[in-house]
């Protein structure tokens, strides 16, 4: 990766832009008791913030507003019949010109139907978008000249110029079911990757890349959730307000060195593009490739054991030879399997009110969180305590045969299991879109399965 490419991912902070958006949120809450109550319920019942669920604003337009947005780093989308401004370099919602008398706040959810049913929102109003449509939306609250709408998106950006043909509902249901029931455990991992690739290609032929990507990761979150108790607790909390996992920030996969290029290849098949890379340091022996999907907005952290000299090469695409020793990621994969296959994701990271989420999970559900590995004014991150998974005897014996663990370590894995997955709690401020490049070494060492035995 060239220095020019790396500079593209030198994410900045935009405090003035954040202040402007928070003022808009405050104005909506001040004008609408129902929006204010919803914001309070998000904070007290889910440990999340309204701003982190916003898909876009619709505001009364003026030349003054347009100049303000430009000064705050927003840029106009081209080719549209309406005014739409987006921030290209930060984690901020889009802002669109209102077409009516009211100003509107659009909240992104997993299911418009679930939200409307839970909040009993004037149920006689129609939902825009048929069942299975790529975009569905509807007015939820309307008070004193402001509105809150809920919207679900499935592989369609707000700035899409061309209207995409809607997928056949039978095809959607078929491929959603197939991804949820995907076979993950094969005699050889290559067979597992090839099986997944075949499924993805068939889905793309029927649905297109973007809709396939959306369906695939809904299934991935469901698989991870069934293997992590804290995930189920938090999902229940968010479902009680009808919002689902629409606050996801990134999905993390751990991969062996042998199959890392296969993982990247399948993610690129799904439409992902490479972003910044990480190296946690020689002591941790770990690195990562970040990928982002330009349409669904899904972000991936792909983790792999790396040596210092490999950081400068294209480790996302070049095959990585086996090392004599396993790092944290490699050991995790030998114990549990590939995250893309048997093990499922190592963690899902979602946007929260950092202190509220940790306190509520601890007080209400006795959920412990690990020491924050990022505690900066613009970025706070912490894992919940790891879910402990049993380890198959065949995997333990394979590690023993290869001289990668001791008899004592093997016995501990047999009796105590090994750390498996987490929910990660994250709070972003000032639109910062990046991650902590310096503090990540410690948390990787803390999640080493051998360390967790002690």
N, C-alpha and C positions, 0 to 999 in steps of 0.2 A: 504494500500500500504506500503510495507516494505521500510526501509531506503535504501536498496540496489536498489530497483526499482526507488526510487526517485533520487538516484545518477545518474541513467541512463539518466535522463533528466536535468542534470546540464550543460546546453549548454555553450560552450566556444566561445571565439573570436580567430580568426586566421588572424591577420593583415598581416603576411608575405604571406600567401596563397592568400589573397585578392589582395595584391600588384602584385603578379605574374600574376593573371588572368587579372587585369586591364592593365598590360603591354601587354598581348596578345591582348586585345581589341584595345589598342593604335596601336599596330603593324599592325593589320588588317586594321584599318582606315588609317594609313599612306601609306599602299600599294595600297589601293583601294579607289578612290574618291567616288564611288557609295556607298560603305559601310560607309564611313565617312559621306556622305550626309544623308544616312538613319539614322545613329546614331544622327545626328543633328536634323533631322525631328522628331524623337522620342522625343527628349528633348524639342524642341520648339513647337511642335504641339500636343503632348500628355502628356507632363510633366513626361516622363518615361526615363529610361536609358537602353542602349543596353544590358549591362551585365545582367539585370534582365529578359531579354527575351531569354537568351542563353540556349538551351537544352543541347548541348555539343560542344566541340571542337574536330577537327581532326587535329593532329599535326604530323610533321615529327618525327619519333621515334628515340631514341638513348638511350644508357645506362645512359648517363648523365641526359637526361630528366627523365627517370624512377626513378633514385635516387633522383632527385629534387622533384618529385611528392611525393615520399615516405617521404621525409623530411618535406614536407608541410602537411602531414596528410592524403594523398590519399592512398587507398588500391586497389590492383588488384582484379578485378572480376574473379571468377573461372568458369571453365567449358566452356569457350568461345574459339573460334578459332582465335580471334584477341585480341590485347592488349586493355584493357579498365580499366581505373582507376576512382574510385569514392571516394568522401569524406564522410565517414559514420556519421560524427558528426557535419556537418555544411551545410549551405545553399549555396552550390557551384555546378556549372555544372560539368558533367562528362568530362573526357578527353580520347580520343580514338586515336589509331595509324592511321595515314593517309594511305590509300591504294593506293594513286596515287601521282602524282608529286606536286599537290597543297595542301596547308593547307586550312581547311574549318571551317567555323563558322556556326552552325546550330541554327536557330532562331525558337522558338516554337510559333505557331499561332493556332487560332481556326480552320481556313480553309486555306489550301494551295491554293485552287482555288481563294478565295477572294483576297489573297495577290498577286497572279500572275496577276489577272485581273487588279487590281489597279495599279500595278507597270509596267504592260506591259512587262513582262520578257520573251523574246524569246519564244513566245507562242507555237512554233512548237515542242519544247522538250516535251517528255512524262512525266507524273507524275508517280513516282514509287508508286504502290499501287492502286488498283481499287477503284472506288467509294464505300464508306462504309467500306473500309479496316481499320483495327485497327491502322495502321501506313501509312501515306502518306507523301511523301517528293519530293522535286525537287530543282535543282539548280536555283538560282535567279540571282545572280551577279557573274561574273568571271573576275578578272582583276589582271594582274601582279603576277600570281602564288598564288592568294588567292581567295577563293570562299565563298559566302554566300548562304546557302541552307535554305529553309523553311520546317518545319516538323510539322505535327499534330499527336498527340498520343491519342488513345482512349483505355485506360486500358492495355497498354503494356509498360513495363519498357525497358530501353535501354540494361539492362543486362539479359534480358530474354534468358534462355538457350534453352527451347523448343519452337518451332514455334507453335503458337496457331492456331487452325482452324478458318477460317474467318466466321463471322456470316452471315447468310442469309440476304440479303439486305431488303427483305420484312419484316422480323422479326425486323430488326433495325428500319425501318420506322414506323412499327406498334407501337413498344414500345416507341419510341421517341415521337410520337403523343400522346400516352396514358399518358405519364408523363406530357407533356405540358398541356393536358386537364384534368389532375387529379382533381376529385371533392375534395374540401377541406372543405366545410362547411356542417356539418351534425347536426342533432338534438342533438346528443351526441358525444363528442370528441373521445370516445372509438371507435365508429363506423368509425370515420375518420382514426384513426390509423390502425384499422383492414383492412379497405379498401386499404390503402397504402401498408400494409404488403402483402396483396393478390396480388396486382399489381407487387410488387417487386419480390415475389416468382415466379410468372409466367415468368417475364422477365429473372430471373436468370436461370430458366429451359431452356429457349430458347437461351440466350446469354452468360451465365456465369456471375459470380459475378462482375468481373472487368469491363466488357463492360456495364453491367447494372448500376454500380456506375457512370461511366462516363456519360451515358445518363441522369441519374436521376439528377445530379447536373447541367448539362446544362439547364435542365428545371427549376431547382430551381433558377438559376441566372436570367433566363428570367422572371420568376414570380416576383422576387424581383425588377428587373429593371423596369417593367411596373408600379410599385407602388412607384418609387423614381425618381423624376425629375433630380436630379444631376447624378444619374446612367445613365440615358438616354443621358444626355449631354456628359459625359465622354466616354460612349460606342460609341457615334457618332464620337468623336475625335479619338478614337483608331481604329474604323472601317475605317476612312479615310486613314489610313496607312495599313489596311488589317490584323490587328493583333488580334482583338477581345478581349476577357477577359483572354487570356492565361497568363497574369501577376497576376492572383489571388493568394493571399497568404493564406487566410482562410475565411471560411463561418461561420457566427455566428447565432445560434438559441437560442431564449429565450423560456423557458419551465416553465409551472406550476410545483409545487412539485408533484402533483397527477400523472402527466404523464411523469415525467422525466425518469423513468426507461423504459417506453415504447419508448421514443425517443432514448435512448442509445441502446435498444434492436434492433431497426430497423437499426440504424447506424452499429451495429455489424453484422447484417444480410447482409448489403451491403459490409462487409469486413473490416470495420474500427477497429483499435486497439487503446487501451487507451494509452495516453501519460500523461503529467504532469497535476496536478490539481491546481486550484487557489482558494484563499479565499480573498475577497476584504476587509475584516474587519468587526467588529461587527456593526459599524455605517451604513455601506452599506447593511449588511445582505445578501450578495450575494456570490456565488461561481461558479466555472466552471470546467468542465471536458474537457480537450483537447483530441481530437482523430485524428489519421492520417491514411490515406489509403495507404498501402505499395506499391500499384501498380499505382494508378492514381495520387498519391501525394496530393490529396485533404486533407486539414486540417479543422477540425471543432472545434469551440468554442461552447460548450453547457452550457448555463447559467441557473442558478436556484437560488431561495432564499434559504439561508442556515443559520442555527444557529451555533454558535462557536463550540458546542460540536459535531456537525455532520461532521466537517471537517475530523476527524480522521477515520470515518467509510467509508465503500464502498458505498458512496451515489449515485454512478452511477448505482448500481444494486439493492440496498435495497429500498423498497418503503418508501417514505417520507410522514409522516402525515401532515395534514394541520396545519398551524400556526394561531394564533389569529390575527396577523397583516400581511399585505402584504409589502414585500420589493419592490424595483424598478422593478425587473423582474416579480414578481407575479402580481403587479398592471398592468404592460404593457400587460401581457397575459389576464388578466380579461377585459381590455379595448379593445384589438384587436383580441384576440384568440391566439392559439398556433402558434409559428413560423413555425412549421412543417406542420401546416394545414392552417387555414384561413389567418393568418397575413403574412406569408412569412418571410424570414430571417430578422433579425434586421439590419445586415449590411454585406456587402462584403468588405474585406480589400484586397487591391492590392498593388503591388510594384511600387513605384514612385521615381522620384526626388522630395523630399519632398517640397522644397521651390518653385521649378518650377511649380509643379502641383497646389499648393495653389494659387500662384500668377496668373497663367494663368486662372484658374477657376474664380478668383475674377475679373480680368481685362476684360476678354472676355465674361463672362456669369453672372457676379455679384453674384457668388456663395460664400457664407461665410463659413468659417471653424471655428470650436470651438477652444478654447485654447488647444494647444498640451498637452496631458496627459503623453506623454513620449518625452523627448527631450535630449537624450543621444548621445554620439559620435557614438555609434553602433546601435542605434534604435531610430527612431522618428515616432510618431503616433499622428494622429488627426482625429476627425470626421468632416465631413461637417455638416453644420447646419441641424437639423433634419427635415425630411419630416413630415408635420402635416397631420394626418388622421382624418376624422370624426369618431365619436364614436356612435354606435347604441344605441338607447334609452334603449333597453332591457338590454344591458350590464351596462349602467349607473344605471338603476333601481335595477339590481341585486346587485351591489356594495352598493347601499343605503340600500337595504333590509338587507344586511349582516353587516351593520354598519361600512363599511370599508372606506367610504368617507362621507363628510358633504354635506348638501344641497348646500352650496356655491360652493364647489368643483364640485358637479354634474352640476350646472348651467354653470360653466366655461367649462367643458367638452362638454356640449351641444352646446355652442356658439363658442368656440375656437377650439374644437377638442383636440387631444392629440398627442404628439410626437410619430412618428412611426418608420421610418428607416433612415439609413445613408449610405453614402459611407465613407470608412475609408482609409485615405492616410497614407502609411507606407513607410519608407526607412530603409533598412537593410544595415549594413556595417560589414566587417570582418567575413562574413559567419554566424553571430549570428542567431541561429534558434529559440530561445526562445522568451519570451514576458516579459513585465514589471510586476514584481510581486508586486512592492511597490507603484507605482503611479496610479494604476488602480481604487483605491477606489474613487478618486475625480471624475473621468469621469462617473462612474456608478451613483453617486449622481447627477451629472449634467444632466444625461439623465432620471432622475425620472420624470414621467409625471406630478406629482404634482408640482415639482420645475419649470418645463417649463411653467406652467400656470402664474407664477408671473412675 
